Amino acid sequence: MDDTNKLGSRIQTYRERLGITQEELAERTGTDADFIRGVEGGDTYPAVGSLIKLSRALGKRLGTFTDDIVVKDPLITKASERKEEGSAQGKSHYHYFPLGKGKTDRHMEPLFIRIDPECGEPLSSHEGEEFIMVISGGIELTYGREAHRLGPGDTVYYNSLIPHKVSAADGRPAEIFAMIYVPF
């Protein structure tokens, strides 16, 4: 089973345990039922903001849907051992490489993310905070009504309740490290 199907299967399991329909979960997350069906069916890997909304609506920690193993401290992820999760068979412009998998007591979600150019994702909004460092390429951060350009080595730290979007700039791919905190 690929990562998209694992994620979708886990979301479906927790939704069914709560006894709610796909339509009810869609309403709780501010999405539509087709999106929920796509996620549960393995056709869609949600962007981080949508995944956070799903985890909160289901009353689970974000890592509940992505962790397969439990490791002891310290958790070390070698660059050569990073594994991509998501991207739903090329249907997403974000390629996620979780860096905290297995640390079950974590309070943050550290991620290495590759962003393809021409990202058409909508603005996202969720409780919490995000910290991003640009590793390569450039990004454009849309934050509320403002747009900010950042290059390699630049960082940004913001309240993720404000509608926001991170896109690759100048028609070229970008790579970032992101640290996401969502209160539970």
C-alpha positions in Angstrom: 0.0 0.0 0.0 1.5 3.4 -1.0 1.6 6.3 1.4 -1.4 8.0 -0.1 -3.6 4.9 0.5 -2.2 4.5 4.1 -3.1 8.0 4.9 -6.6 7.8 3.3 -7.2 4.4 5.0 -6.3 5.9 8.4 -8.5 8.9 8.0 -11.4 6.7 6.9 -10.8 4.4 10.0 -10.9 7.3 12.4 -13.9 8.9 10.7 -15.8 5.6 10.9 -14.9 5.2 14.6 -16.5 8.6 15.2 -19.6 7.5 13.3 -19.5 10.4 10.9 -20.1 10.5 7.2 -17.7 11.8 4.6 -20.1 14.8 4.2 -20.0 15.5 7.9 -16.2 15.4 7.9 -16.1 17.7 4.9 -18.3 20.2 6.8 -16.1 20.0 9.9 -13.0 20.7 7.8 -14.5 23.3 5.4 -13.9 21.1 2.4 -16.2 19.2 0.2 -17.2 15.5 0.2 -15.4 14.9 -3.1 -12.2 16.0 -1.5 -12.7 13.6 1.4 -13.6 10.7 -1.0 -10.4 11.5 -2.9 -8.2 11.4 0.3 -9.8 8.3 1.6 -9.6 6.6 -1.8 -5.9 7.4 -2.2 -6.4 9.7 -5.2 -5.6 12.9 -3.3 -2.8 13.7 -0.8 -3.9 16.8 1.1 -1.7 19.8 1.6 -0.4 20.3 5.1 -3.1 22.8 6.0 -5.9 20.4 4.9 -4.2 17.5 6.7 -4.1 19.6 9.9 -7.8 20.4 9.5 -8.6 16.7 9.1 -6.5 15.7 12.1 -8.2 18.3 14.3 -11.7 17.4 13.0 -11.0 13.7 13.9 -9.4 14.6 17.3 -6.0 13.2 16.4 -2.4 14.4 16.3 -1.2 15.1 12.8 1.5 12.3 13.0 -1.3 9.7 13.8 -1.9 9.6 10.0 1.7 9.4 8.8 3.6 7.4 11.4 4.3 3.7 10.9 7.0 3.0 13.5 8.0 4.2 16.9 11.7 5.2 17.5 13.5 6.3 20.7 15.2 9.6 21.1 17.1 11.1 19.5 15.4 10.7 16.2 18.0 11.2 13.4 17.0 11.4 9.7 19.9 11.3 7.4 19.5 13.3 4.2 20.1 10.2 2.1 17.3 8.4 4.0 14.5 10.9 3.6 11.4 9.3 2.1 8.7 11.2 0.3 5.1 10.9 1.5 2.2 12.1 -0.4 2.0 13.9 -3.7 -0.8 11.5 -4.9 0.8 10.1 -8.0 2.1 13.5 -9.2 -1.2 15.3 -8.6 0.3 17.7 -6.0 2.9 20.4 -6.4 4.2 19.8 -2.9 6.5 16.8 -2.1 6.6 16.1 1.6 9.5 14.4 3.4 8.5 14.1 7.1 11.5 14.5 9.5 9.7 13.6 12.8 8.2 10.2 11.9 8.3 7.8 14.7 8.7 10.4 17.5 5.2 9.8 19.0 5.5 12.4 21.7 6.3 15.3 19.3 4.5 18.6 19.4 5.8 19.9 16.1 5.8 18.6 12.6 9.3 19.1 10.9 9.2 18.7 7.2 11.5 19.0 4.2 9.3 20.1 1.3 10.0 20.3 -2.5 7.7 22.7 -4.2 7.1 22.5 -7.9 6.6 25.6 -10.0 3.1 26.5 -11.1 1.5 25.6 -7.7 -2.2 26.3 -7.9 -3.0 25.4 -4.3 -5.5 27.7 -2.5 -4.7 29.8 0.6 -4.7 27.7 3.8 -5.6 28.6 7.4 -5.3 26.5 10.5 -4.5 27.0 14.2 -0.9 27.1 15.1 2.4 28.5 13.9 4.8 27.8 11.1 8.5 28.4 10.7 10.1 28.0 7.2 13.7 28.2 6.0 14.3 28.4 2.3 17.0 25.9 1.3 17.1 26.3 -2.5 15.3 28.3 -5.2 12.9 31.0 -4.1 9.5 31.1 -2.6 6.6 33.5 -2.5 4.7 33.6 0.7 1.2 35.0 0.4 0.2 36.0 4.0 -3.2 37.6 4.2 -3.2 40.3 1.6 0.6 40.6 1.5 3.1 38.8 -0.7 6.7 38.2 0.3 9.7 36.8 -1.7 12.3 34.8 0.1 15.5 33.2 -1.1 18.0 30.6 0.1 18.8 31.1 3.8 15.8 33.4 4.4 13.3 32.4 7.1 9.8 33.3 8.0 7.8 32.6 11.2 4.1 33.3 11.2 0.7 32.7 12.8 -0.9 30.1 10.5 -4.4 31.2 11.4 -3.9 34.0 8.9 -4.7 32.6 5.4 -1.4 31.8 3.7 0.2 30.0 0.8 3.8 29.0 0.0 4.7 28.8 -3.7 7.8 28.3 -5.7 8.9 31.7 -7.2 10.1 32.6 -10.7 8.8 29.4 -12.4 11.5 27.2 -10.7 11.3 24.5 -8.0 12.1 25.4 -4.4 13.1 23.4 -1.3 12.3 24.4 2.2 12.5 23.2 5.8 9.2 23.8 7.6 8.4 23.4 11.3 4.6 23.3 11.9 3.1 23.6 15.4 -0.6 22.9 15.9 -2.0 23.0 19.4 -4.0 19.9 20.3 
